[in-house]
Amino acid sequence: MNVLMVLTSHDTLGKTGKKTGFWLEEFAAPYYVLKDAGAAITLASPKGGQPPLDPKSDAPDAQTDDTRRFKGDATARAALASTHKLADLDLNSFDAVFFPGGHGPLWDLAEDAQSIALIEYFANGGKPIAAVCHAPAIFRHTKRADGKPLVSGRNVTGFTNTEEAAQGLTDVVPFLVEDMLVANGAFYSKGADWSSHVVVDGKLVTGQNPASSKAAAEALVKLIA
């Protein structure tokens, strides 16, 4: 199976002067679930090259077995340093796509024309799509063939308003993932803050937060198999 992983290229946390990007666990955990399942993984981002890493996700207290495995994996680190540009991809060659979160996607992947086109292409083709934590932001502008929001009437989850508030970023982010999904007509559900909660609706997989990353990838693998 050929799986595409799409990461953010955005590195600025609003007007705070702080850095953001992708969340390390949300990349590493799915990466190894997919790799260990035998997937050929292609990494991409809007700008290509090295995606920005949210520095908080690289702190000592944020490390997991998967992040430590990644740091010792020279092949994976080289692949991450040289992601493909979204615009250069042949989408027909992939069986599924996974979007790791971090705050970065709120600014670029949610608005990027190539990202929107990619998601709509996969959805219209009946190919599995997975997004975790802030990455369900990618569904802000995506549409079905009938013009309605892609997530309208679908069961989904994503980073909660209360989790965002706990980070002190409610007024920093351009929009709240939970509110956006509800506004787009989705049937939104959530588990306890910071606990694993994954929702599968047809070929659509969403995870609530970093703790949901591994289970979301495992759900994606089942859809591909």
C-alpha positions as a LaTeX table, in Angstrom:
\begin{tabular}{lrrr}
\hline
Residue & $x$ (\AA) & $y$ (\AA) & $z$ (\AA) \\
\hline
Met1 & 0.00 & 0.00 & 0.00 \\
Asn2 & 1.16 & 3.50 & $-0.84$ \\
Val3 & 0.29 & 6.12 & 1.76 \\
Leu4 & 0.78 & 9.86 & 1.55 \\
Met5 & 1.48 & 11.85 & 4.72 \\
Val6 & 0.94 & 15.60 & 4.41 \\
Leu7 & 2.57 & 17.98 & 6.89 \\
Thr8 & 2.30 & 21.71 & 7.42 \\
Ser9 & 4.80 & 24.26 & 6.13 \\
His10 & 3.59 & 27.01 & 8.50 \\
Asp11 & 5.87 & 27.92 & 11.41 \\
Thr12 & 4.42 & 31.05 & 13.06 \\
Leu13 & 1.91 & 30.93 & 15.93 \\
Gly14 & $-0.28$ & 33.85 & 14.97 \\
Lys15 & 1.06 & 37.18 & 16.25 \\
Thr16 & 2.64 & 35.73 & 19.39 \\
Gly17 & 6.17 & 35.71 & 17.98 \\
Lys18 & 6.37 & 32.03 & 18.91 \\
Lys19 & 7.05 & 29.12 & 16.59 \\
Thr20 & 4.69 & 26.31 & 15.66 \\
Gly21 & 4.48 & 23.62 & 12.99 \\
Phe22 & 3.63 & 19.92 & 13.13 \\
Trp23 & 3.41 & 17.93 & 16.37 \\
Leu24 & 6.13 & 15.29 & 16.55 \\
Glu25 & 4.10 & 12.48 & 18.14 \\
Glu26 & 1.32 & 13.00 & 15.59 \\
Phe27 & 3.82 & 12.33 & 12.82 \\
Ala28 & 5.98 & 9.66 & 14.43 \\
Ala29 & 3.25 & 7.39 & 15.83 \\
Pro30 & 1.30 & 7.12 & 12.54 \\
Tyr31 & 4.50 & 6.88 & 10.53 \\
Tyr32 & 5.57 & 3.72 & 12.34 \\
Val33 & 2.08 & 2.20 & 12.41 \\
Leu34 & 2.03 & 2.56 & 8.64 \\
Lys35 & 5.63 & 1.50 & 8.12 \\
Asp36 & 5.27 & $-1.58$ & 10.33 \\
Ala37 & 2.11 & $-2.51$ & 8.38 \\
Gly38 & 4.20 & $-2.60$ & 5.22 \\
Ala39 & 3.18 & 0.73 & 3.71 \\
Ala40 & 5.37 & 2.68 & 1.34 \\
Ile41 & 5.18 & 6.21 & 2.76 \\
Thr42 & 5.60 & 9.46 & 0.83 \\
Leu43 & 5.95 & 12.69 & 2.81 \\
Ala44 & 4.74 & 15.99 & 1.39 \\
Ser45 & 4.04 & 19.59 & 2.42 \\
Pro46 & 2.86 & 22.75 & 0.67 \\
Lys47 & 6.38 & 24.17 & 0.30 \\
Gly48 & 8.33 & 20.91 & 0.22 \\
Gly49 & 11.57 & 20.36 & 2.12 \\
Gln50 & 11.82 & 20.26 & 5.91 \\
Pro51 & 8.48 & 20.97 & 7.61 \\
Pro52 & 8.67 & 23.10 & 10.77 \\
Leu53 & 8.49 & 21.20 & 14.04 \\
Asp54 & 6.52 & 22.68 & 16.92 \\
Pro55 & 9.24 & 23.07 & 19.55 \\
Lys56 & 6.87 & 22.16 & 22.37 \\
Ser57 & 6.37 & 18.73 & 20.80 \\
Asp58 & 10.11 & 18.12 & 21.02 \\
Ala59 & 10.31 & 18.88 & 24.75 \\
Pro60 & 11.48 & 16.08 & 27.07 \\
Asp61 & 8.01 & 15.58 & 28.59 \\
Ala62 & 6.45 & 15.17 & 25.12 \\
Gln63 & 8.62 & 12.24 & 24.07 \\
Thr64 & 7.18 & 8.78 & 23.40 \\
Asp65 & 8.60 & 5.47 & 22.21 \\
Asp66 & 7.72 & 6.50 & 18.66 \\
Thr67 & 9.40 & 9.92 & 18.84 \\
Arg68 & 12.52 & 8.30 & 20.27 \\
Arg69 & 12.44 & 5.70 & 17.51 \\
Phe70 & 12.20 & 8.48 & 14.94 \\
Lys71 & 15.18 & 10.33 & 16.36 \\
Gly72 & 17.26 & 7.18 & 15.95 \\
Asp73 & 15.99 & 6.51 & 12.43 \\
Ala74 & 18.29 & 8.21 & 9.93 \\
Thr75 & 16.19 & 7.13 & 6.95 \\
Ala76 & 13.00 & 8.63 & 8.37 \\
Arg77 & 14.76 & 11.85 & 9.35 \\
Ala78 & 16.19 & 12.21 & 5.85 \\
Ala79 & 12.74 & 11.68 & 4.32 \\
Leu80 & 11.23 & 14.33 & 6.59 \\
Ala81 & 13.97 & 16.79 & 5.67 \\
Ser82 & 13.10 & 16.51 & 1.98 \\
Thr83 & 9.31 & 16.31 & 1.72 \\
His84 & 7.76 & 16.58 & $-1.73$ \\
Lys85 & 5.78 & 19.65 & $-2.77$ \\
Leu86 & 2.04 & 18.98 & $-2.82$ \\
Ala87 & 1.79 & 20.49 & $-6.30$ \\
Asp88 & 4.28 & 17.95 & $-7.70$ \\
Leu89 & 2.45 & 14.78 & $-6.62$ \\
Asp90 & 0.68 & 12.22 & $-8.79$ \\
Leu91 & $-2.30$ & 11.64 & $-6.50$ \\
Asn92 & $-3.44$ & 8.59 & $-8.44$ \\
Ser93 & $-0.48$ & 6.63 & $-7.09$ \\
Phe94 & $-1.65$ & 6.71 & $-3.46$ \\
Asp95 & $-4.10$ & 4.44 & $-1.65$ \\
Ala96 & $-4.71$ & 6.72 & 1.36 \\
Val97 & $-3.62$ & 9.97 & 2.98 \\
Phe98 & $-2.81$ & 10.88 & 6.61 \\
Phe99 & $-2.58$ & 14.44 & 7.94 \\
Pro100 & $-0.66$ & 14.92 & 11.23 \\
Gly101 & $-1.65$ & 17.91 & 13.32 \\
Gly102 & 0.07 & 20.63 & 15.23 \\
His103 & $-1.17$ & 24.22 & 15.01 \\
Gly104 & 0.46 & 24.84 & 11.63 \\
Pro105 & $-2.35$ & 23.28 & 9.53 \\
Leu106 & $-4.80$ & 25.90 & 10.83 \\
Trp107 & $-2.97$ & 28.51 & 8.78 \\
Asp108 & $-1.81$ & 26.70 & 5.66 \\
Leu109 & $-3.36$ & 23.27 & 4.98 \\
Ala110 & $-6.85$ & 24.53 & 5.82 \\
Glu111 & $-6.53$ & 27.26 & 3.19 \\
Asp112 & $-4.10$ & 25.78 & 0.64 \\
Ala113 & $-5.66$ & 25.15 & $-2.78$ \\
Gln114 & $-3.50$ & 22.09 & $-3.42$ \\
Ser115 & $-4.45$ & 20.58 & $-0.06$ \\
Ile116 & $-8.15$ & 21.22 & $-0.68$ \\
Ala117 & $-7.96$ & 19.69 & $-4.16$ \\
Leu118 & $-6.08$ & 16.66 & $-2.82$ \\
Ile119 & $-8.69$ & 15.97 & $-0.12$ \\
Glu120 & $-11.58$ & 16.34 & $-2.54$ \\
Tyr121 & $-9.81$ & 14.04 & $-5.02$ \\
Phe122 & $-9.34$ & 11.33 & $-2.40$ \\
Ala123 & $-12.91$ & 11.70 & $-1.12$ \\
Asn124 & $-14.45$ & 11.57 & $-4.59$ \\
Gly125 & $-12.31$ & 8.53 & $-5.39$ \\
Gly126 & $-13.40$ & 6.65 & $-2.28$ \\
Lys127 & $-9.88$ & 6.60 & $-0.85$ \\
Pro128 & $-9.33$ & 6.73 & 2.93 \\
Ile129 & $-8.49$ & 10.07 & 4.55 \\
Ala130 & $-7.21$ & 10.43 & 8.11 \\
Ala131 & $-6.52$ & 13.59 & 10.12 \\
Val132 & $-5.61$ & 13.98 & 13.77 \\
Cys133 & $-5.80$ & 16.75 & 16.39 \\
His134 & $-5.65$ & 20.14 & 14.59 \\
Ala135 & $-5.37$ & 18.51 & 11.16 \\
Pro136 & $-9.18$ & 18.18 & 10.76 \\
Ala137 & $-8.82$ & 21.90 & 10.05 \\
Ile138 & $-8.24$ & 20.67 & 6.48 \\
Phe139 & $-12.02$ & 20.19 & 6.18 \\
Arg140 & $-12.76$ & 23.90 & 6.58 \\
His141 & $-13.25$ & 24.54 & 2.85 \\
Thr142 & $-13.43$ & 21.07 & 1.29 \\
Lys143 & $-16.65$ & 20.28 & $-0.56$ \\
Arg144 & $-18.55$ & 17.26 & $-1.81$ \\
Ala145 & $-19.63$ & 16.96 & $-5.42$ \\
Asp146 & $-22.99$ & 18.49 & $-4.45$ \\
Gly147 & $-21.28$ & 21.61 & $-3.09$ \\
Lys148 & $-21.95$ & 20.90 & 0.57 \\
Pro149 & $-19.08$ & 20.75 & 3.09 \\
Leu150 & $-17.26$ & 17.43 & 2.88 \\
Val151 & $-17.91$ & 16.71 & 6.57 \\
Ser152 & $-21.59$ & 17.66 & 6.50 \\
Gly153 & $-23.58$ & 14.82 & 8.04 \\
Arg154 & $-20.39$ & 12.89 & 8.86 \\
Asn155 & $-19.20$ & 11.68 & 12.27 \\
Val156 & $-15.91$ & 13.38 & 13.15 \\
Thr157 & $-13.69$ & 14.56 & 15.98 \\
Gly158 & $-10.75$ & 16.92 & 16.35 \\
Phe159 & $-8.99$ & 19.12 & 18.89 \\
Thr160 & $-11.56$ & 20.32 & 21.40 \\
Asn161 & $-12.36$ & 23.88 & 22.45 \\
Thr162 & $-11.44$ & 22.99 & 26.02 \\
Glu163 & $-8.08$ & 21.54 & 24.97 \\
Glu164 & $-7.36$ & 24.73 & 23.04 \\
Ala165 & $-8.35$ & 26.82 & 26.04 \\
Ala166 & $-6.02$ & 24.78 & 28.23 \\
Gln167 & $-3.20$ & 25.79 & 25.88 \\
Gly168 & $-4.19$ & 29.44 & 26.23 \\
Leu169 & $-4.56$ & 29.76 & 22.47 \\
Thr170 & $-8.30$ & 30.26 & 21.98 \\
Asp171 & $-7.77$ & 33.87 & 20.91 \\
Val172 & $-4.56$ & 33.16 & 18.96 \\
Val173 & $-5.70$ & 30.52 & 16.47 \\
Pro174 & $-7.57$ & 31.66 & 13.33 \\
Phe175 & $-10.48$ & 29.36 & 14.18 \\
Leu176 & $-11.39$ & 26.58 & 16.61 \\
Val177 & $-11.43$ & 23.11 & 15.07 \\
Glu178 & $-14.45$ & 21.93 & 17.07 \\
Asp179 & $-16.52$ & 25.00 & 16.19 \\
Met180 & $-15.59$ & 24.82 & 12.51 \\
Leu181 & $-16.56$ & 21.16 & 12.17 \\
Val182 & $-19.92$ & 21.79 & 13.83 \\
Ala183 & $-20.50$ & 24.86 & 11.63 \\
Asn184 & $-19.82$ & 22.70 & 8.58 \\
Gly185 & $-22.62$ & 20.35 & 9.58 \\
Ala186 & $-20.54$ & 17.52 & 11.03 \\
Phe187 & $-21.69$ & 15.31 & 13.90 \\
Tyr188 & $-18.83$ & 16.15 & 16.26 \\
Ser189 & $-17.95$ & 13.96 & 19.25 \\
Lys190 & $-15.16$ & 14.05 & 21.80 \\
Gly191 & $-13.67$ & 12.07 & 24.63 \\
Ala192 & $-12.10$ & 13.42 & 27.80 \\
Asp193 & $-9.46$ & 16.07 & 27.20 \\
Trp194 & $-6.09$ & 14.55 & 26.23 \\
Ser195 & $-7.48$ & 11.00 & 26.05 \\
Ser196 & $-7.50$ & 8.91 & 22.87 \\
His197 & $-10.69$ & 9.32 & 20.85 \\
Val198 & $-10.95$ & 8.23 & 17.22 \\
Val199 & $-13.98$ & 8.36 & 14.95 \\
Val200 & $-14.36$ & 6.34 & 11.74 \\
Asp201 & $-17.13$ & 7.24 & 9.31 \\
Gly202 & $-16.84$ & 5.30 & 6.08 \\
Lys203 & $-13.42$ & 6.12 & 4.63 \\
Leu204 & $-12.95$ & 9.14 & 6.92 \\
Val205 & $-10.84$ & 8.80 & 10.09 \\
Thr206 & $-10.38$ & 11.60 & 12.61 \\
Gly207 & $-8.53$ & 11.68 & 15.93 \\
Gln208 & $-9.01$ & 14.17 & 18.73 \\
Asn209 & $-5.49$ & 14.92 & 19.94 \\
Pro210 & $-1.88$ & 13.64 & 20.10 \\
Ala211 & $-2.93$ & 10.64 & 22.20 \\
Ser212 & $-5.23$ & 9.60 & 19.33 \\
Ser213 & $-2.48$ & 9.50 & 16.69 \\
Lys214 & $-1.60$ & 5.82 & 16.87 \\
Ala215 & $-5.20$ & 4.58 & 16.99 \\
Ala216 & $-6.13$ & 6.83 & 14.06 \\
Ala217 & $-3.34$ & 5.33 & 11.97 \\
Glu218 & $-4.37$ & 1.80 & 12.97 \\
Ala219 & $-7.93$ & 2.60 & 11.85 \\
Leu220 & $-6.58$ & 3.89 & 8.53 \\
Val221 & $-4.59$ & 0.70 & 7.95 \\
Lys222 & $-7.78$ & $-1.36$ & 8.40 \\
Leu223 & $-9.50$ & 0.72 & 5.73 \\
Ile224 & $-6.69$ & 0.16 & 3.25 \\
Ala225 & $-6.27$ & $-3.55$ & 3.84 \\
\hline
\end{tabular}
